[in-house]
Amino acid sequence: MKNIRFYEAEKYNSDDYEKVEDMIYKTTDKKSYGESLSLKGCSDTELVSKLLKSEDWAQGSGEFLEDYMILTYDGKRYYREIENIGTDDDIVWEDQHDPEEQNIIYVTSIVFEPEPELEENKPSDAYVSQYPLEDILDKFFVYCNDMYEKENESDKNHSYVEFASEKIEEIRNLLSIIGKHVYNKLEGDYVYLKIE
């Protein structure tokens, strides 16, 4: 990734986004069931015991939920993997994020020139290569919120991506790559993320 610049996406001019700092916008992350799950084991053993006794569990529907039994209890959804029911691996899961909740997230977008000679995508590719993108996500504790399919399809010289986090500090830290050269380099047996 070279010639990394801020990308002022057209959507940032809508009422869904509020500019909070130079190159950083605030918006709500509207989750809905079936789009994604971020499950964690329910740690309240008394509640788990009560939930397991319930006869109101029902099989989920849709691509992401069909492998789960789902129970709504006290306004919150709980999950069990169908294949584990009745085994020692029968765990009651809860979503780490309430899908009805609209979490505040901070976003920023970049445009850059990919470097195929460093095993990145070609500039004309309609996608962004996994590396060094994944290493950037890990280093700065952010996630991809928009892969700008339309822009990546139509611009044959650049790649686009939007990053997001619930913490503005993580977006501020990420913006340190603006104007830098970011790439992966093999040193011995390990690949390291380089930011120069």
MARBA-3410 file (N, C-alpha, C, O; in Angstrom, 1 decimal):
196
0.9,-1.2,0.0,0.0,0.0,0.0,0.9,1.2,0.0,1.7,1.4,0.9 ~ 0.7,2.0,-1.0,1.5,3.3,-1.1,0.6,4.4,-1.4,-0.5,4.2,-1.9 ~ 1.1,5.6,-1.2,0.3,6.8,-1.5,-1.1,6.8,-0.8,-2.1,7.0,-1.5 ~ -1.0,6.4,0.4,-2.3,6.3,1.2,-2.8,7.7,1.6,-2.1,8.5,2.1 ~ -4.1,7.9,1.2,-4.8,9.2,1.5,-6.1,8.9,2.1,-6.7,7.8,2.0
-6.6,10.0,2.7,-8.0,9.9,3.2,-9.0,10.0,2.1,-8.7,10.7,1.1 ~ -10.0,9.2,2.1,-11.1,9.1,1.1,-12.3,9.7,1.7,-12.9,9.1,2.6 ~ -12.8,10.8,1.2,-14.0,11.5,1.7,-15.2,10.9,0.9,-15.6,11.3,-0.2 ~ -15.7,9.8,1.5,-16.8,9.1,0.8,-18.1,10.0,0.8,-18.3,10.8,1.7 ~ -18.8,9.9,-0.3,-20.0,10.7,-0.5,-21.0,10.4,0.6,-21.7,11.4,1.0
-21.1,9.2,1.2,-22.0,8.9,2.2,-21.8,9.8,3.5,-22.7,9.9,4.3 ~ -20.5,10.3,3.7,-20.2,11.1,4.8,-21.0,12.4,4.8,-21.0,13.1,5.9 ~ -21.5,12.8,3.7,-22.3,14.0,3.6,-23.8,13.8,4.1,-24.6,14.8,4.1 ~ -24.2,12.6,4.3,-25.5,12.3,4.7,-25.8,12.5,6.2,-24.8,12.7,7.0 ~ -27.0,12.5,6.6,-27.4,12.8,8.0,-27.0,11.6,8.9,-27.0,11.7,10.1
-26.6,10.5,8.3,-26.2,9.3,9.1,-24.8,9.5,9.7,-24.4,8.7,10.6 ~ -24.1,10.5,9.2,-22.7,10.7,9.7,-22.5,12.1,10.2,-23.0,13.0,9.7 ~ -21.7,12.1,11.3,-21.3,13.4,11.9,-19.8,13.5,12.0,-19.1,12.6,12.5 ~ -19.3,14.6,11.4,-17.8,14.8,11.4,-17.4,15.2,12.8,-17.9,16.2,13.3 ~ -16.5,14.4,13.4,-16.1,14.8,14.8,-14.7,15.3,14.9,-14.3,16.0,15.8
-13.9,15.0,13.9,-12.5,15.5,13.8,-12.2,15.4,12.3,-12.9,14.8,11.5 ~ -11.1,16.0,11.9,-10.6,15.9,10.6,-10.4,14.4,10.2,-9.6,13.7,10.9 ~ -11.0,13.9,9.2,-10.9,12.6,8.7,-11.6,11.5,9.5,-11.5,10.3,9.3 ~ -12.4,11.9,10.5,-13.1,10.9,11.4,-14.6,11.3,11.5,-14.9,12.5,11.8 ~ -15.4,10.3,11.3,-16.9,10.5,11.4,-17.5,9.6,12.4,-17.0,8.5,12.6
-18.6,10.0,13.0,-19.3,9.2,13.9,-20.6,8.8,13.3,-21.3,9.6,12.6 ~ -21.0,7.5,13.5,-22.3,7.0,13.0,-22.8,5.9,13.9,-22.1,5.6,14.9 ~ -23.9,5.4,13.6,-24.4,4.2,14.4,-24.2,3.0,13.6,-24.4,2.9,12.4 ~ -23.9,1.9,14.3,-23.7,0.6,13.8,-25.0,-0.1,14.0,-25.2,-0.7,15.1 ~ -25.8,-0.2,13.0,-27.1,-0.8,13.1,-27.0,-2.3,12.8,-26.9,-2.7,11.7
-27.1,-3.1,13.8,-27.0,-4.6,13.6,-28.4,-5.1,13.6,-29.3,-4.6,14.1 ~ -28.5,-6.2,12.8,-29.8,-6.9,12.8,-29.5,-8.4,12.9,-28.4,-8.9,12.4 ~ -30.4,-9.2,13.4,-30.2,-10.7,13.5,-30.0,-11.2,12.1,-30.7,-10.8,11.2 ~ -29.1,-12.1,12.0,-28.8,-12.8,10.7,-27.6,-12.2,10.0,-27.0,-12.8,9.2 ~ -27.3,-10.9,10.3,-26.1,-10.3,9.6,-24.8,-10.8,10.2,-23.9,-11.2,9.4
-24.7,-10.8,11.5,-23.5,-11.3,12.1,-23.8,-11.6,13.5,-24.7,-11.0,14.2 ~ -23.0,-12.5,14.1,-23.1,-12.8,15.5,-21.7,-12.7,16.1,-20.7,-13.1,15.5 ~ -21.7,-12.3,17.3,-20.4,-12.2,18.0,-20.8,-12.9,19.4,-21.1,-12.2,20.3 ~ -20.7,-14.2,19.4,-21.2,-14.9,20.6,-20.1,-15.1,21.6,-18.9,-15.3,21.3 ~ -20.6,-15.1,22.9,-19.7,-15.5,24.0,-20.5,-16.4,24.9,-21.7,-16.3,25.0
-19.8,-17.3,25.6,-20.5,-18.2,26.6,-21.2,-17.4,27.7,-20.6,-16.4,28.2 ~ -22.4,-17.7,28.0,-23.1,-17.0,29.1,-22.4,-17.5,30.4,-22.4,-18.7,30.7 ~ -22.0,-16.5,31.2,-21.2,-16.9,32.4,-22.1,-17.0,33.7,-21.6,-17.4,34.7 ~ -23.3,-16.6,33.6,-24.2,-16.7,34.8,-24.8,-18.1,34.9,-25.7,-18.5,34.2 ~ -24.1,-19.0,35.7,-24.5,-20.4,35.8,-25.9,-20.6,36.2,-26.6,-21.5,35.8
-26.4,-19.8,37.1,-27.8,-19.9,37.6,-28.8,-19.6,36.4,-29.8,-20.4,36.2 ~ -28.5,-18.6,35.6,-29.3,-18.3,34.5,-29.2,-19.4,33.4,-30.2,-19.8,32.8 ~ -28.0,-19.9,33.2,-27.8,-21.0,32.2,-28.7,-22.2,32.6,-29.3,-22.8,31.7 ~ -28.7,-22.6,33.9,-29.5,-23.7,34.3,-30.9,-23.5,34.0,-31.6,-24.4,33.6 ~ -31.4,-22.3,34.3,-32.8,-21.9,34.0,-33.1,-22.0,32.5,-34.2,-22.5,32.1
-32.2,-21.4,31.7,-32.4,-21.4,30.3,-32.5,-22.8,29.7,-33.3,-23.1,28.8 ~ -31.6,-23.7,30.1,-31.5,-25.1,29.6,-32.8,-25.8,29.9,-33.1,-26.8,29.1 ~ -33.5,-25.5,31.0,-34.8,-26.1,31.3,-36.0,-25.7,30.5,-37.0,-26.3,30.5 ~ -35.8,-24.5,29.8,-36.9,-23.9,29.1,-37.3,-24.8,27.9,-36.4,-25.4,27.2 ~ -38.6,-24.9,27.6,-39.1,-25.6,26.4,-39.4,-24.7,25.3,-40.0,-25.1,24.3
-39.0,-23.4,25.4,-39.3,-22.4,24.4,-38.2,-22.2,23.3,-38.2,-21.3,22.5 ~ -37.1,-23.1,23.4,-36.1,-23.0,22.4,-36.6,-23.3,21.0,-37.4,-24.2,20.9 ~ -36.2,-22.5,20.0,-36.7,-22.8,18.6,-35.5,-22.7,17.6,-34.6,-21.9,17.9 ~ -35.6,-23.5,16.6,-34.5,-23.5,15.6,-34.5,-22.1,14.9,-35.5,-21.6,14.5 ~ -33.3,-21.6,14.7,-33.1,-20.3,14.0,-33.3,-20.5,12.5,-33.3,-21.7,12.0
-33.5,-19.5,11.8,-33.7,-19.6,10.3,-32.7,-18.6,9.7,-32.3,-17.6,10.3 ~ -32.4,-18.8,8.4,-31.5,-18.0,7.7,-30.1,-18.6,7.8,-29.8,-19.5,8.6 ~ -29.2,-18.1,6.9,-27.9,-18.7,6.7,-27.1,-18.7,8.0,-26.4,-19.7,8.2 ~ -27.1,-17.7,8.8,-26.3,-17.6,10.0,-26.9,-18.3,11.2,-26.2,-18.7,12.1 ~ -28.2,-18.5,11.2,-28.9,-18.9,12.4,-29.4,-20.4,12.4,-29.9,-20.9,13.4
-29.4,-21.0,11.2,-30.1,-22.3,11.0,-29.4,-23.4,11.9,-30.0,-24.4,12.1 ~ -28.2,-23.2,12.3,-27.5,-24.2,13.1,-27.7,-24.0,14.6,-27.0,-24.7,15.4 ~ -28.5,-23.1,15.0,-28.7,-22.7,16.4,-30.1,-22.9,16.8,-31.1,-22.7,16.0 ~ -30.3,-23.3,18.1,-31.6,-23.1,18.8,-31.5,-21.8,19.4,-30.5,-21.4,20.0 ~ -32.6,-21.1,19.4,-32.6,-19.7,19.9,-33.8,-19.6,20.9,-34.9,-20.1,20.7
-33.5,-18.8,22.0,-34.4,-18.6,23.0,-34.4,-17.1,23.4,-33.3,-16.6,23.7 ~ -35.5,-16.4,23.4,-35.6,-15.1,23.9,-36.1,-15.1,25.3,-37.2,-15.6,25.6 ~ -35.2,-14.6,26.2,-35.6,-14.6,27.6,-35.3,-13.3,28.2,-34.2,-12.8,28.1 ~ -36.2,-12.7,28.9,-36.1,-11.4,29.5,-35.5,-10.3,28.6,-34.7,-9.5,28.9 ~ -36.1,-10.4,27.3,-35.7,-9.4,26.3,-34.4,-9.6,25.6,-34.0,-8.8,24.8
-33.7,-10.7,25.9,-32.4,-11.0,25.3,-32.4,-12.3,24.6,-33.1,-13.2,25.1 ~ -31.7,-12.5,23.5,-31.6,-13.7,22.8,-30.4,-14.6,23.3,-29.3,-14.0,23.6 ~ -30.6,-15.9,23.4,-29.6,-16.8,23.8,-29.6,-17.9,22.7,-30.6,-18.2,22.0 ~ -28.4,-18.5,22.5,-28.2,-19.5,21.4,-27.5,-20.8,21.9,-26.8,-20.8,22.9 ~ -27.9,-21.9,21.3,-27.3,-23.2,21.5,-27.0,-23.8,20.1,-27.9,-23.8,19.3
-25.8,-24.4,20.0,-25.6,-25.1,18.7,-26.3,-26.4,18.7,-26.2,-27.2,19.6 ~ -27.1,-26.6,17.7,-28.0,-27.8,17.6,-27.2,-29.1,17.7,-27.6,-30.0,18.4 ~ -26.0,-29.2,17.0,-25.2,-30.4,17.0,-24.7,-30.7,18.4,-24.2,-31.9,18.6 ~ -24.6,-29.8,19.3,-24.1,-30.0,20.7,-25.1,-30.2,21.8,-24.8,-30.6,22.9 ~ -26.4,-30.1,21.4,-27.4,-30.3,22.4,-27.4,-31.7,23.0,-27.4,-32.7,22.2
-27.4,-31.8,24.3,-27.4,-33.1,25.0,-26.0,-33.6,25.2,-25.8,-34.7,25.7 ~ -24.9,-32.9,24.8,-23.6,-33.3,24.9,-22.9,-32.4,26.0,-23.5,-31.5,26.5 ~ -21.6,-32.8,26.3,-20.9,-32.0,27.3,-20.5,-30.6,26.6,-20.2,-29.7,27.4 ~ -20.7,-30.5,25.3,-20.4,-29.2,24.6,-21.6,-28.3,24.5,-21.5,-27.4,23.7 ~ -22.7,-28.7,25.1,-23.9,-27.9,25.0,-23.8,-26.6,25.8,-23.9,-26.6,27.1
-23.4,-25.5,25.2,-23.1,-24.3,25.8,-24.2,-23.3,25.4,-24.7,-23.2,24.3 ~ -24.6,-22.5,26.4,-25.6,-21.4,26.1,-24.7,-20.2,25.8,-23.9,-19.7,26.6 ~ -25.0,-19.6,24.6,-24.2,-18.5,24.1,-25.1,-17.2,24.2,-26.4,-17.3,24.1 ~ -24.5,-16.1,24.3,-25.2,-14.8,24.2,-24.4,-13.9,23.2,-23.2,-14.0,23.1 ~ -25.1,-13.1,22.5,-24.5,-12.1,21.6,-23.8,-11.0,22.4,-24.4,-10.5,23.3
-22.5,-10.8,22.1,-21.8,-9.7,22.8,-22.4,-8.4,22.5,-22.3,-7.4,23.3 ~ -23.1,-8.2,21.4,-23.7,-6.9,21.0,-25.2,-7.1,20.9,-25.6,-8.0,20.1 ~ -26.0,-6.3,21.5,-27.4,-6.4,21.4,-27.8,-5.9,20.0,-27.6,-4.8,19.7 ~ -28.3,-6.8,19.1,-28.6,-6.4,17.8,-29.7,-5.3,17.7,-29.7,-4.6,16.7 ~ -30.5,-5.1,18.7,-31.4,-4.0,18.7,-30.8,-2.7,19.1,-31.3,-1.6,18.8
-29.6,-2.7,19.6,-28.9,-1.6,20.1,-28.2,-0.9,18.9,-27.6,-1.6,18.0 ~ -28.1,0.4,18.9,-27.4,1.1,17.9,-26.1,1.6,18.5,-26.1,2.7,19.1 ~ -25.0,0.9,18.3,-23.7,1.3,18.9,-23.1,2.4,18.1,-23.2,2.5,16.9 ~ -22.5,3.4,18.8,-21.8,4.5,18.2,-20.5,3.9,17.7,-19.8,3.3,18.5 ~ -20.2,4.2,16.5,-18.8,3.8,15.9,-18.2,5.0,15.3,-18.9,5.9,14.9
-16.9,4.9,15.1,-16.1,6.0,14.5,-15.6,5.4,13.2,-15.1,4.2,13.2 ~ -15.6,6.1,12.1,-15.2,5.5,10.8,-14.2,6.5,10.1,-14.3,7.7,10.3 ~ -13.4,6.0,9.3,-12.6,6.7,8.4,-12.3,5.9,7.1,-12.4,4.6,7.2 ~ -12.0,6.5,6.0,-11.8,5.7,4.8,-10.5,6.2,4.2,-10.0,7.3,4.3 ~ -9.8,5.2,3.5,-8.6,5.5,2.8,-8.7,5.0,1.3,-9.5,4.2,1.0
-7.9,5.7,0.5,-7.7,5.3,-0.9,-6.2,5.1,-1.0,-5.4,5.9,-0.5 ~ -5.7,4.1,-1.7,-4.3,3.8,-1.9,-4.0,3.1,-3.2,-4.9,2.6,-3.9 ~ -2.7,3.1,-3.5,-2.2,2.3,-4.6,-1.7,1.0,-4.1,-0.7,0.9,-3.4 ~ -2.3,-0.1,-4.5,-1.8,-1.4,-4.1,-0.5,-1.8,-4.9,-0.3,-1.2,-5.9 ~ 0.2,-2.7,-4.3,1.5,-3.1,-4.8,1.6,-4.6,-5.1,1.9,-5.3,-4.2
1.2,-5.0,-6.3,1.2,-6.4,-6.6,2.6,-7.1,-6.5,2.7,-8.3,-6.2 ~ 3.6,-6.3,-6.7,5.0,-6.8,-6.5,5.3,-7.2,-5.1,6.2,-8.0,-4.8 ~ 4.4,-6.8,-4.1,4.5,-7.1,-2.7,3.4,-8.1,-2.3,3.0,-8.2,-1.2 ~ 2.9,-8.8,-3.3,1.8,-9.8,-3.2,0.5,-9.2,-2.7,-0.4,-9.8,-2.1 ~ 0.2,-7.9,-3.1,-1.0,-7.3,-2.9,-1.9,-7.4,-4.2,-1.3,-7.8,-5.2
-3.1,-7.0,-4.1,-3.9,-7.1,-5.3,-3.4,-6.1,-6.4,-2.7,-5.2,-6.1 ~ -3.8,-6.4,-7.6,-3.5,-5.4,-8.7,-4.4,-4.2,-8.6,-5.5,-4.4,-8.1 ~ -3.9,-3.0,-9.0,-4.8,-1.9,-8.9,-6.1,-2.0,-9.7,-7.1,-1.4,-9.3 ~ -6.1,-2.8,-10.7,-7.4,-3.0,-11.5,-8.3,-4.0,-10.9,-9.5,-4.2,-11.3 ~ -7.9,-4.8,-9.8,-8.7,-5.7,-9.2,-9.9,-5.1,-8.4,-9.7,-4.0,-7.9
-11.0,-5.7,-8.4,-12.2,-5.1,-7.8,-12.3,-5.5,-6.3,-13.3,-5.3,-5.6 ~ -11.2,-6.0,-5.7,-11.1,-6.4,-4.3,-9.8,-5.8,-3.7,-8.9,-5.4,-4.4 ~ -9.8,-5.9,-2.4,-8.5,-5.5,-1.7,-8.0,-6.8,-1.1,-8.7,-7.6,-0.5 ~ -6.7,-7.0,-1.3,-6.1,-8.2,-0.8,-6.1,-8.3,0.7,-6.1,-7.3,1.4 ~ -6.0,-9.6,1.1,-6.1,-9.8,2.6,-4.9,-9.2,3.3,-5.1,-8.7,4.4
-3.8,-9.3,2.7,-2.6,-8.7,3.4,-2.0,-7.5,2.6,-2.0,-7.6,1.4 ~ -1.6,-6.5,3.2,-1.4,-6.3,4.6,-2.6,-5.8,5.4,-2.6,-5.4,6.6 ~ -3.8,-5.7,4.7,-5.0,-5.2,5.3,-5.3,-5.9,6.7,-5.6,-5.2,7.7 ~ -5.3,-7.2,6.7,-5.5,-8.0,8.0,-4.6,-7.6,9.1,-5.0,-7.5,10.2 ~ -3.3,-7.4,8.7,-2.3,-7.0,9.7,-2.6,-5.6,10.2,-2.3,-5.3,11.4
-3.1,-4.7,9.4,-3.5,-3.3,9.8,-4.6,-3.4,10.8,-4.6,-2.8,11.8 ~ -5.6,-4.3,10.5,-6.7,-4.4,11.4,-6.3,-4.9,12.8,-6.7,-4.4,13.8 ~ -5.3,-5.9,12.8,-4.8,-6.4,14.0,-4.0,-5.4,14.8,-4.1,-5.3,16.0 ~ -3.2,-4.6,14.1,-2.3,-3.7,14.8,-3.1,-2.5,15.4,-2.8,-2.1,16.5 ~ -4.1,-2.1,14.7,-4.8,-0.9,15.2,-6.1,-1.2,15.9,-6.9,-0.3,16.3
-6.5,-2.5,16.0,-7.7,-2.9,16.7,-9.0,-2.3,16.0,-9.9,-1.9,16.7 ~ -9.0,-2.3,14.7,-10.1,-1.7,13.9,-10.7,-2.9,13.1,-10.1,-4.0,13.0 ~ -11.8,-2.6,12.4,-12.4,-3.6,11.5,-12.8,-2.9,10.2,-13.0,-1.7,10.2 ~ -13.0,-3.7,9.1,-13.4,-3.1,7.9,-15.0,-2.9,8.0,-15.7,-3.9,8.3 ~ -15.4,-1.8,7.7,-16.9,-1.5,7.8,-17.5,-1.4,6.4,-18.7,-1.7,6.2
-16.7,-1.0,5.4,-17.2,-0.9,4.0,-16.0,-1.2,3.1,-14.9,-0.6,3.2 ~ -16.2,-2.1,2.2,-15.1,-2.5,1.2,-15.3,-1.7,-0.1,-14.6,-2.0,-1.1 ~ -16.2,-0.8,-0.2,-16.4,0.1,-1.3,-16.4,-0.7,-2.7,-15.5,-0.4,-3.5 ~ -17.3,-1.6,-2.8,-17.3,-2.5,-4.0,-17.4,-1.7,-5.3,-16.7,-1.9,-6.3 ~ -18.3,-0.6,-5.3,-18.4,0.2,-6.5,-17.2,0.9,-6.9,-16.7,0.9,-8.0
-16.5,1.6,-5.9,-15.3,2.3,-6.2,-14.2,1.4,-6.6,-13.4,1.7,-7.5 ~ -14.0,0.2,-5.9,-13.0,-0.7,-6.2,-13.2,-1.3,-7.6,-12.2,-1.7,-8.3 ~ -14.4,-1.4,-8.0,-14.7,-2.0,-9.4,-14.4,-1.0,-10.5,-13.9,-1.3,-11.5 ~ -14.8,0.3,-10.2,-14.6,1.3,-11.3,-13.3,2.0,-11.4,-12.9,2.4,-12.4 ~ -12.5,2.1,-10.3,-11.2,2.7,-10.3,-10.2,1.7,-10.5,-9.9,0.8,-9.7
-9.5,1.7,-11.7,-8.5,0.7,-12.0,-7.1,1.0,-11.6,-6.2,0.3,-11.9 ~ -7.0,2.1,-10.8,-5.6,2.5,-10.3,-5.5,2.5,-8.8,-4.4,2.5,-8.2 ~ -6.6,2.4,-8.1,-6.6,2.6,-6.6,-7.5,1.5,-5.9,-8.3,0.9,-6.6 ~ -7.3,1.4,-4.6,-8.2,0.6,-3.8,-8.7,1.4,-2.7,-8.1,2.4,-2.2 ~ -9.9,1.0,-2.2,-10.6,1.8,-1.2,-11.1,0.9,-0.1,-11.4,-0.3,-0.3
-11.1,1.4,1.2,-11.6,0.7,2.3,-12.0,1.6,3.4,-11.3,2.7,3.6 ~ -13.0,1.3,4.2,-13.4,2.0,5.3,-13.1,1.2,6.6,-13.4,0.0,6.6 ~ -12.5,1.9,7.6,-12.2,1.3,8.9,-13.2,1.8,9.9,-13.7,2.9,9.8 ~ -13.5,1.0,10.9,-14.4,1.4,12.0,-13.9,0.9,13.3,-13.2,-0.1,13.4 ~ -14.3,1.6,14.4,-14.0,1.1,15.8,-15.0,1.8,16.7,-15.5,2.9,16.4
-15.3,1.2,17.8,-16.1,1.9,18.8,-15.3,2.9,19.6,-15.9,3.7,20.4 ~ -14.0,2.9,19.4,-13.1,3.8,20.2,-12.4,4.7,19.2,-11.7,4.3,18.3 ~ -12.7,6.0,19.4,-12.1,7.0,18.5,-10.6,7.0,18.5,-9.9,7.3,17.5 ~ -10.0,6.6,19.6,-8.5,6.6,19.7,-7.9,5.6,18.7,-6.9,5.8,18.2 ~ -8.6,4.5,18.5,-8.1,3.5,17.6,-8.2,4.0,16.1,-7.3,3.7,15.3
-9.2,4.8,15.8,-9.2,5.4,14.5,-8.1,6.5,14.4,-7.5,6.6,13.3 ~ -7.9,7.3,15.4,-6.8,8.3,15.4,-5.5,7.6,15.1,-4.7,8.0,14.3 ~ -5.3,6.5,15.8,-4.0,5.7,15.7,-3.9,5.2,14.3,-2.8,5.2,13.7 ~ -5.0,4.7,13.7,-5.0,4.1,12.4,-4.6,5.2,11.4,-3.8,4.9,10.4 ~ -5.0,6.4,11.6,-4.7,7.5,10.6,-3.3,7.8,10.5,-2.8,8.6,9.7
-2.4,7.2,11.4,-1.0,7.5,11.3,-0.4,6.8,10.0,0.7,7.1,9.7 ~ -1.2,6.0,9.3,-0.7,5.4,8.1,-0.9,6.3,6.9,-0.4,6.1,5.8 ~ -1.6,7.4,7.0,-1.8,8.4,5.9,-0.5,8.9,5.5,0.3,9.4,6.3 ~ -0.2,8.8,4.2,1.0,9.3,3.6,2.2,8.4,3.8,3.3,8.7,3.4 ~ 2.0,7.2,4.4,3.0,6.3,4.6,3.0,5.1,3.6,2.1,5.0,2.8
4.0,4.3,3.6,4.2,3.1,2.8,3.9,2.0,3.8,4.7,1.8,4.7 ~ 2.9,1.2,3.5,2.5,0.1,4.4,2.6,-1.2,3.6,2.0,-1.4,2.6 ~ 3.4,-2.2,4.2,3.6,-3.5,3.4,4.0,-4.5,4.4,4.4,-4.3,5.5 ~ 3.9,-5.8,3.9,4.5,-6.9,4.7,5.8,-7.3,4.2,6.1,-7.3,3.0 ~ 6.7,-7.7,5.1,8.1,-8.1,4.7,8.5,-9.3,5.4,8.3,-9.4,6.6
9.0,-10.3,4.7,9.5,-11.5,5.2,10.8,-11.3,5.8,11.8,-10.9,5.1 ~ 11.0,-11.6,7.1,12.3,-11.5,7.7,12.5,-12.8,8.5,11.9,-13.1,9.5 ~ 13.4,-13.7,7.9,13.6,-15.0,8.4,12.4,-15.9,8.2,11.9,-16.0,7.0 ~ 11.8,-16.4,9.2,10.6,-17.2,9.1,9.3,-16.5,9.3,8.3,-17.1,9.2 ~ 9.4,-15.2,9.6,8.2,-14.4,10.0,8.0,-13.3,9.0,8.9,-12.7,8.4
6.7,-12.9,8.9,6.3,-11.8,8.1,5.9,-10.7,9.0,5.1,-10.9,10.0 ~ 6.5,-9.5,8.8,6.2,-8.3,9.7,5.5,-7.2,8.9,5.8,-7.0,7.7 ~ 4.6,-6.5,9.6,4.0,-5.3,9.0,5.0,-4.2,9.1,5.5,-3.9,10.2 ~ 5.2,-3.5,8.0,6.1,-2.4,8.0,5.3,-1.1,7.7,4.5,-1.1,6.7 ~ 5.6,0.0,8.4,4.9,1.3,8.2,6.1,2.3,8.1,6.7,2.6,9.1
6.3,2.8,6.9,7.5,3.7,6.7,7.0,5.0,6.1,7.8,5.9,5.9
END
